[in-house]
Amino acid sequence: MNHLEKVKELELPYDQFVLVGGSILDIHGIRKSDDMDVVVSSQAFQTLKGRGWPVDPVFKEKWGRERLVQDVFEIYTDLYFQKIDYYLPFEVLKEMSKQMKGVYIQSLGALLLIKFDIGREKDMIDIKLIEEYLLGQRRAGMQN
């Protein structure tokens, strides 16, 4: 799946969403991801709800906030850092992100931090993959 193209199916203005999570690993060729986590502005979140996107009741019960889920998409309005009880708002995340082919994407550095915070076994594997990728990019840059 081409994540940079698939996310355009949301039909939201480009400055109203940031692609995050496993999609970033897929975009960089680090590992494949079959779902898409997207952080959107409050306005975009309401737009999707207005289009009939369902709220995930299990997520709402567990975390006390809403997430929209449809097809391969999981839609949030922020990133939650559980260990420090901090919600990184969309606007700040967007400022920390970069654009690739007209789509805002989470930086690998920011993804690394959230992976450390979550700390599941699969996140620890992703951390190692990200570190190896970044070090490989650095070595490749030094050879040019």
N, C-alpha and C positions, 0 to 999 in steps of 0.2 A: 504494500500500500504506500502511495506517495502522500505522506502526511501534510506536506505543504500545499498540495492540491485538495486533498480530502477536507481540510479544515475550511476551505472556501465554501463548502456546501452549507455551512452555517448561515451564509448570506448575511453576515454582519459587517459593518464598516471595519476596515483593517486595523484601525486604532482602538477598537473596542474589545480586543481579545489578545491573549498571549498563550501560545502553545507551550505546555510544560510536561515534565515527567518522561515516561518511556519514549514518547515521540521524539524527544531531543536526542536520545541515544540512537534511534532509528535514522534520523536525519543525518547524523554524523557517521553512520555506518558502524556504530559500536556494537549494537545488537538490535534485533528485530523487536517490534512492538505491535500488537494487534489492536490496542485500544488507544484512545486519544483523550488525555486530560487537558482541559482548556480553562484558563481563568479569564473571566469576562468582567466588564464593567457592570455596575448595578443596572444600568439602563438596558444593556444587552441581555442580562439575565431575565429581566422582566419581559423583554421582547420574545425570548424563547419560551418562557412560560405562557405568554399570550398566544403563541403558536401551538400550544397544547403539549409542550414537552413535560413529561411527568417528573414530579419530585420523588426522589428515592426515599421511601418511608423508613427503611432500616437505617440508612445513613442519618436521617433527621433524628431518629430516636437515639442513636448512639452518640452523635456529636452535637446535637442541639442546633443545627444549622442545615440549610437546604443545599442539595446537589441535584442537578438535573441529569437524567440518564436517558439516552436514546441512541440506538444503533451502536456504533463504536465509541460514542462521545460520553464523557463525564464532565459536567460543567460546574465550575465553582466561581465564587466571587473573590476568593482570597486563597492564600496558602497558609496552612496552619502548622506552626512549629510547636509540637506538643510538649517537649521538654522544658521550654521556657514560656509556654502558654501565650504565644504571640501569633496574631493574625497579620500576615503581610498583605496589605491591601493591593487590589489590582493596579491602582495608579503608581504605587511605588515599584511593584513588580515590573510594570511596563518600562519604567525609567531604567531599571536594571537590565533589561533585555536588549537584544539586538534584532535587527531585521534581516531576514533571509528571503529573497524572492517575494518581497512585499508582505511578509508575515512576521509579526513579532514572535520571537522564540526565547525561551528561558536560556540564560547562559549556562554553560557546563559548570561553572563555579557555583552558581546559585543552586543548581540541581544537586551538586555534591553536598552542599550544606543541608538540604532537605532530606537527602538520603541518610546522612549521618543522624539527623534528628529522628527519623522514623526507625531506623536501625534493625529492620527485619533481615532475615538471612539473605533474601533476594536483593535487598538494598546494599548489603555488605559486598555482594558479588558485583553489583553495578558500580560501587565505589572503586573497587579494584580495576574494573574495566575502564572507567573514566580516567583514573590516574594513569593507567598504561597508555591510553589514547593521548592524553595531554603531554605526557613525557615523550611519546613518539612524535607528536607534532613539533615539540621543541627541538628534538634531535634532528628532524627533517629540516627545520628552519635553519639550524646551525650549519648544515651541510651545504646549503645554497649560497 
